[in-house]
């Protein structure tokens, strides 16, 4: 693939080859992967679609060859919380305050059962 070729189709400015527009060394894109964005400039993929991707965290976004990223798709990165902690959506609200109730227990999606063996 030509490195300087941004648009895969003549006259179509809504679709870009991601490898040609991505600048971040922490975003690795395979050959012929494309992004279509009819709402915003598709060349701004990193700014509009890769959110909270701070270089200090060392996270990488790796896409293979021939991937297609739709308009409005978002890639979210964060190191602000621990993955060991259940998400807020797992907890029942107590009294409509939005607080977690201590008696609710661990979120069932993240529960680990002790082995009986």
C-alpha positions as CSV (number, residue, x, y, z in Angstrom):
1,X,0.0,0.0,0.0
2,X,1.2,3.5,-0.8
3,X,2.0,5.3,2.4
4,X,0.9,8.7,1.1
5,X,-2.5,7.4,-0.1
6,X,-5.2,8.6,2.4
7,X,-8.5,8.0,0.5
8,X,-9.2,4.5,-0.8
9,X,-11.7,5.6,-3.4
10,X,-11.6,8.6,-5.8
11,X,-14.0,11.3,-4.8
12,X,-14.9,9.7,-1.4
13,X,-13.6,12.0,1.3
14,X,-15.6,10.2,4.1
15,X,-13.4,7.1,4.1
16,X,-9.7,7.0,4.9
17,X,-6.9,4.4,5.3
18,X,-6.1,4.6,9.0
19,X,-2.5,3.7,8.5
20,X,-2.1,7.0,6.6
21,X,-3.8,9.3,9.1
22,X,-2.8,7.8,12.5
23,X,0.2,9.6,14.0
24,X,0.4,8.1,17.5
25,X,3.1,5.4,18.1
26,X,0.7,3.7,20.5
27,X,-1.8,3.1,17.8
28,X,-0.8,0.3,15.4
29,X,-2.8,-0.2,12.3
30,X,-2.6,-3.0,9.8
31,X,-2.6,-2.6,6.0
32,X,-5.9,-1.5,4.3
33,X,-7.8,-0.9,7.6
34,X,-10.3,1.9,6.9
35,X,-12.5,4.3,8.8
36,X,-15.7,5.9,7.5
37,X,-17.0,9.1,9.1
38,X,-19.8,11.0,7.5
39,X,-20.4,13.2,10.6
40,X,-16.8,14.5,11.1
41,X,-13.5,14.6,9.3
42,X,-12.3,11.0,9.1
43,X,-8.7,12.2,9.2
44,X,-9.3,13.2,12.9
45,X,-9.8,9.5,13.9
46,X,-7.4,9.8,16.9
47,X,-9.1,12.9,18.3
48,X,-12.7,11.8,17.7
49,X,-12.6,8.0,18.1
50,X,-9.7,7.1,20.5
51,X,-10.6,8.5,23.9
52,X,-8.6,8.8,27.1
53,X,-5.6,7.3,25.4
54,X,-2.8,9.0,27.2
55,X,0.9,8.2,26.3
56,X,1.9,8.1,29.9
57,X,-0.2,5.0,30.5
58,X,1.6,3.0,27.8
59,X,-1.6,1.4,26.4
60,X,-1.7,0.4,22.8
61,X,-4.5,0.1,20.3
62,X,-3.6,-2.6,17.8
63,X,-5.8,-3.2,14.7
64,X,-5.2,-5.9,12.2
65,X,-5.3,-5.8,8.4
66,X,-8.5,-5.1,6.5
67,X,-10.4,-3.8,9.6
68,X,-13.3,-1.4,9.1
69,X,-14.2,1.1,11.8
70,X,-17.7,2.6,11.5
71,X,-18.8,6.2,12.0
72,X,-19.3,6.8,15.7
73,X,-17.3,3.9,17.0
74,X,-15.2,4.8,20.1
75,X,-12.2,3.1,21.6
76,X,-12.0,3.9,25.3
77,X,-8.9,3.7,27.4
78,X,-8.5,4.5,31.1
79,X,-6.2,3.7,33.9
80,X,-8.2,5.8,36.4
81,X,-9.8,2.8,38.0
82,X,-9.0,-0.8,38.7
83,X,-10.4,-3.6,36.6
84,X,-10.8,-5.6,39.8
85,X,-13.5,-3.2,41.0
86,X,-17.0,-3.9,39.7
87,X,-18.6,-1.4,37.5
88,X,-21.2,1.0,39.1
89,X,-24.0,-0.5,36.9
90,X,-23.8,-3.8,38.8
91,X,-24.9,-2.2,42.1
92,X,-28.4,-1.6,43.2
93,X,-29.2,2.0,44.1
94,X,-30.2,2.6,47.7
95,X,-33.0,5.1,48.2
96,X,-32.6,6.6,44.8
97,X,-29.5,8.4,45.9
98,X,-27.2,6.5,43.5
99,X,-25.1,5.3,46.4
100,X,-24.1,1.7,46.6
101,X,-25.5,-0.3,49.4
102,X,-23.0,-2.3,51.5
103,X,-25.4,-5.2,51.7
104,X,-25.6,-5.5,47.9
105,X,-22.5,-7.7,47.8
106,X,-20.2,-8.3,44.9
107,X,-21.5,-7.8,41.3
108,X,-22.5,-11.3,40.0
109,X,-20.6,-10.7,36.7
110,X,-17.3,-10.4,38.7
111,X,-18.0,-12.9,41.4
112,X,-15.3,-15.6,41.9
113,X,-16.3,-18.7,43.6
114,X,-13.9,-20.6,45.8
115,X,-12.9,-24.0,44.6
116,X,-14.2,-26.9,46.7
117,X,-11.4,-29.3,45.4
